[in-house]
Amino acid sequence: MALITLARKISKIIYFILLFLVLGRALPRPEIYLDYDIARDICHFLFGSVNADTMYDTFFY
């Protein structure tokens, strides 16, 4: 019984890793679907200042 439970957990982990890899490759770059002005406002709200590093963090995280 414990072996079946372990196999299910491992298969779920593998499934989600594959799912995230496929979705990560299928989605376009965030600059395409996220407007610069909105990203700047979010960046200013989260970090308090807008510079290259914080804009990169806003776009990709």
C-alpha positions as CSV (number, residue, x, y, z in Angstrom):
1,M,0.0,0.0,0.0
2,A,2.8,2.4,0.8
3,L,4.5,1.6,-2.5
4,I,1.4,2.6,-4.4
5,T,1.1,5.9,-2.5
6,L,4.7,6.6,-3.2
7,A,4.3,5.8,-6.9
8,R,1.3,8.2,-7.1
9,K,3.2,11.0,-5.4
10,I,6.1,10.6,-7.8
11,S,3.9,10.5,-10.8
12,K,2.1,13.7,-9.7
13,I,5.5,15.4,-9.3
14,I,6.6,14.4,-12.7
15,Y,3.3,15.4,-14.2
16,F,3.5,18.9,-12.8
17,I,7.1,19.4,-13.8
18,L,6.2,18.4,-17.4
19,L,3.1,20.7,-17.3
20,F,5.2,23.7,-16.1
21,L,7.8,23.0,-18.8
22,V,5.3,22.8,-21.6
23,L,3.4,25.9,-20.4
24,G,6.7,27.8,-19.9
25,R,7.7,27.1,-23.5
26,A,4.2,27.8,-25.0
27,L,3.7,31.2,-23.4
28,P,5.1,34.2,-25.1
29,R,7.5,36.7,-23.5
30,P,5.8,38.9,-20.9
31,E,6.6,42.1,-22.8
32,I,4.0,41.0,-25.4
33,Y,1.0,40.7,-23.0
34,L,2.0,43.1,-20.2
35,D,1.9,46.8,-21.0
36,Y,5.0,48.8,-20.0
37,D,2.9,51.4,-18.1
38,I,1.2,48.8,-16.1
39,A,4.4,47.0,-15.3
40,R,6.0,50.4,-14.3
41,D,3.1,51.0,-11.9
42,I,3.3,47.5,-10.4
43,C,7.1,48.0,-10.1
44,H,6.7,51.3,-8.3
45,F,4.1,49.7,-5.9
46,L,6.2,46.7,-5.1
47,F,9.7,48.1,-5.0
48,G,9.3,51.8,-4.4
49,S,11.5,52.8,-7.3
50,V,11.7,52.0,-11.0
51,N,15.0,51.0,-12.5
52,A,16.3,48.3,-14.9
53,D,16.6,45.6,-12.2
54,T,13.2,46.1,-10.6
55,M,11.5,46.3,-14.1
56,Y,13.2,42.9,-15.0
57,D,11.9,41.5,-11.7
58,T,8.4,42.8,-12.4
59,F,8.3,41.4,-15.9
60,F,9.6,38.0,-15.1
61,Y,8.3,37.3,-11.7
